[in-house]
Amino acid sequence: MHCNDAPKTRNLLYLLELMNAKEDLIIPDEFEDFFKILNEKSVPTRYPDMLFGILKEFKKTNTKQFITKGKKVLKWIKGKSV
């Protein structure tokens, strides 16, 4: 899928489903749960009245885990781009 073909959506799971269906990009199993959690947690960040509620969930430990996993995902994506 090229950038021009990508649908306008914020739903990561939908985008991943499209990529897997077209076999442009097969997401490693180790990242699937991360994308599910990231998709769920990203919704309140777009709505200021919900943001404070989610900030209570993000303690130092799980925030570091998100950053670490995010770096692994970025490294994998960079390895896929040619």
C-alpha positions in Angstrom: 0.0 0.0 0.0 1.4 3.3 -1.0 1.0 6.5 1.0 -1.5 7.9 -1.5 -3.7 4.7 -1.1 -3.8 4.7 2.7 -7.3 5.4 4.1 -7.7 8.3 6.5 -8.1 6.7 9.9 -6.6 6.7 13.3 -7.4 3.0 13.9 -4.1 1.2 13.9 -5.7 -2.2 13.9 -7.7 -1.4 10.7 -4.5 -0.2 9.0 -2.7 -3.4 10.1 -5.5 -5.5 8.8 -5.3 -3.8 5.4 -1.6 -4.3 5.2 -1.8 -8.0 6.2 -4.6 -8.5 3.7 -2.6 -7.1 0.8 0.5 -8.9 2.0 2.5 -5.7 1.7 3.6 -6.0 5.3 3.2 -9.0 7.6 3.2 -7.8 11.2 5.3 -10.0 13.5 3.3 -11.7 16.3 5.4 -10.0 18.9 4.0 -6.6 17.9 0.3 -7.4 17.6 -0.5 -7.0 21.3 1.5 -3.8 21.4 -0.6 -2.3 18.5 -3.8 -3.4 20.2 -2.9 -1.7 23.4 -1.5 1.4 21.6 -4.7 1.7 19.5 -6.8 1.6 22.7 -4.6 4.0 24.7 -4.3 6.5 21.8 -8.0 7.4 21.7 -8.2 9.4 25.0 -5.0 11.3 24.0 -7.1 13.0 21.2 -9.7 14.3 23.7 -8.4 16.7 26.4 -11.2 15.9 28.8 -10.2 12.2 28.8 -6.4 12.8 28.9 -6.1 13.2 32.6 -7.8 9.8 33.2 -5.3 8.0 31.0 -2.4 9.8 32.5 -3.1 8.1 35.8 -2.6 4.7 34.1 0.9 5.6 32.7 3.3 5.1 35.5 7.1 5.2 34.9 7.5 1.5 34.5 4.8 0.9 31.9 5.7 4.1 30.0 9.3 2.8 29.7 7.9 -0.5 28.4 5.9 1.4 25.7 8.9 3.3 24.7 11.1 0.2 24.5 8.5 -1.7 22.4 8.0 1.4 20.2 11.7 1.6 19.5 11.7 -2.1 18.5 8.7 -1.5 16.1 10.5 1.5 14.6 13.7 -0.5 14.1 11.6 -3.3 12.4 9.8 -0.7 10.1 13.1 0.9 9.2 14.5 -2.5 8.2 11.5 -3.1 6.0 11.7 0.2 4.1 13.9 0.1 1.0 
